[in-house]
C-alpha cells in the first residue's frame, strides 16, 4: 500500500534517513547473517522473565490498526503493551528499515511492515527476518500473497491487505460536466468489463472540455496502475535479471501513453501523491477521478473533509489490477521475536483484518475475511453508501495473479516515476528529454 495519514493517538511519525539502493544492498550483504543482539526497541524484560514487555509495531500510512484494536490485544495478553509507530509514507518506512538493517538491526521495531514493491530487495536476505512459517496458519491467505513473501523455504512476512483497484470519482463534477454520475452508469461509460486505458483517457477528454477540473490527480499514480498490469515489467521472471530499459518497448509505450494523456491532452492535475498540493487538491476540486485501490478510500475521505460527491465505480481500465498490499515481518535481531510473531499472527488473522478493512478500507488478503458477511455487505457512507465490500471483492476476482517483482524492481521503477514527475509535476522537461534522464539513471544503477 502507498497510503498516507496524519498520525493520531499512540501513533507518531518516523524520522527517516536517506540511503542509496546500492549502499543499502552492500550493507545488507555484509550483515546478512543476522544479529544475536536485541533490537533495543523499548522492551521491558528479557524473554521468559514473566515481566511486562512492550512490543513495537512499525507501519506506514494507515493500516487500520486502531487504538481500540491494539488495546484488545493488550487485554487478551496481560503483561504486553503494544506501541504503534507510523511513518507518513511507505518510502520513509523503507529507508528507516533498510538503514537500520544495514546497521545490524539496532532500533528496529519488533514488527516491521513492508510494502510489496520493496519487499523483493529484502527477500535476498531472509536470515535477517524471523521465519514465520506455521502449519496452523496454512490456507489463511491467497496463495500468491504467500508466495510473494517466501524465500529459501522461509515465510518472512504475514500478509495484511491487497489493493484491488476500482475508479473513485466525484459524481458532482461529472454531473456539472454533463456526464453520467450513477456508479453503474459510470462503469459503463468507462467501458465496463472491457474497459481500456484508451476508454478512460477518451472520457477524460470529454470531461476536461466541459470542466475547470482535471481528469486525474497525476501521471505517476496513473502509471502505477498501468504498470501493475504488466506481469514482467522490469525484470525477466525466468532469470531475475533486469531488462534493458532502453529496449523495453512495453514500459516506453506506457510512459508515452500516460505522458501524452497527462500533458498534451491536459488530463492531469499535475500533482504528486501525498504532497501538500495533492492533499489540498481534494478541497479545491482539482481532479474528478483517481485510480482507487481499496486502501485509497481512507485517504480520500480523510483529505476531503467537508467535500461531498465521491463515489466508487466497479470498473478498472485494462481489466483487473492490484496496487500495493503489505506484510508484517519480525526482524531476527529483535529481543522478543516469539511474542512479536504471536502479535503479527493476531493482527493478520481474518477477524482483525476485517476490522482494519472497516476502519481504513484495507481489503484483506485472508480468504476467510474476504468471504465474511462483514466484508461482503460493508458500505461506505462517505462514498454515497457505495457497497465497497462487494465492489472490491469483484475487483479482487479480476486480478490474475501477482506480477513478477525482483530485487531491482523498486529502483528501476523509481527511475521511470521520477521521469514522469519531471514531465507532469515540475514540468521542467518534456517527455523525451525526461525519458533520457530515466535511461541515464538506470545506467547509473550498474545492473
Secondary structure, DSSP 8 states (H G I E B T S, - for coil): --------TT--B-------HHHHHHHHHHTTT--SS---S---S-TTS-S-EEEEEEEES--S--HHHHHHHHHHSTTEEEEEEEESSHHHHHHHHHHHHHTTSTT--SEEEEEHHHHHHHGGGGGGB-----GGGTTSB-HHHHHHTEETTEE--EE-B--BEEEEEEHHHHHHTT---SHHHHHHHTTGGG--HHHHHHHHHHHHTT-SSEEES-HHHHHHHHHTT-TTSSB-TTT--B--GGG-HHHHHHHHHHHIIIIIS--B----TTSHHHHHHTTTT-EEEEEEETTHHHHHHHHTTT---EEEES--TTS--B---EEEE-BTT-S-HHHHHHHHHHHTSHHHHHHHHHHH---B-BHHHHHSHHHHT--BGGGTTB-HHHHHHHHHHT--------TTHHHHHHHHHHHHHHHHTS--S-HHHHHHHHHHHHHHTT-
